[in-house]
Amino acid sequence: MSDVSTHTLGVIGLGSMGMGAALSALRQGVPTWGCDPRAEARAAFEQAGGRATASVAELASHCDVVLVLVVNAAQTDDVLFGAQGVASSLKRGGVVVCSATVDPALPPVWEQRLLETGHWLIDGPVSGGAKKAAAGQMTVMASGQPEAFAAAGSVLEAFAGKVYRLGDKAGIGSTVKMVNQHLAGVHIATACEAMALGMRAGAEPRQLYEVICNSAGMSWMFENRVPHILDGDYTPLSAVNIFVKDLGIVLDAARQLKFPLPLAAAAHQLYLATAAMGLGGEDDSAVVKYYAQLTGIDLPAPQKAAA
């Protein structure tokens, strides 16, 4: 297997997850390029010691492994196969790691198209959020041909804490991520509903949070998201619109399988309702505002910054 030091990594999409992955790889000594249309993101990455560009083609021409961390399938497809895309610029034998949450039917199509241009694909969606990305501790749910992993060497481990190899064909990684998003979306919606219920019934929110975090009803999403509600801070670390998209992917896949998902469908409606209130760009914990609007409860006010 190739050694990480012989590879150059490119990260397309320097958002919260992509920037974290790129900086983590830099800390591991991997020469790393970043690509983003935002000048401020490129400047921040260059200041940290990376190379940055607004051109996908320029990045791909310098790299052996390209991590694509954009928002959705449409952006991924454009990055890969657009007029100045990765497929036309990456050296033959290079590896593309596709990490957006997408319909599991798409990565096998991308894999075949990349093979035709002499490139490998790893279907590698990620989880862990901005904090774990910044610490190099993301989870990668990876699948692809053995030759793709061999060509990537140890680069995945340079920006991830756990890399699960889930099979020898693209699509399995995205299937596992889809299941993760099903759970995450339902858990966040349930956490918001539960906190709203407690407040409506008269429980003190911070005490309620502390008790649940030390009781059997606790989930990682409850523990992670409810503090946003308690602080009145809906800065989008992961936006409502992300789960409008991701639970939509879950429900579309289930429909193809003729598999009923009543809990996911109900949660999806809550995210849609919250987005319809004009809150789609807020943190996904803003689902609690739907309940506040519906029931008239007073949510915790934003915390004042210390003087």
Disulfide bonds with the S-S distance in Angstrom:
none
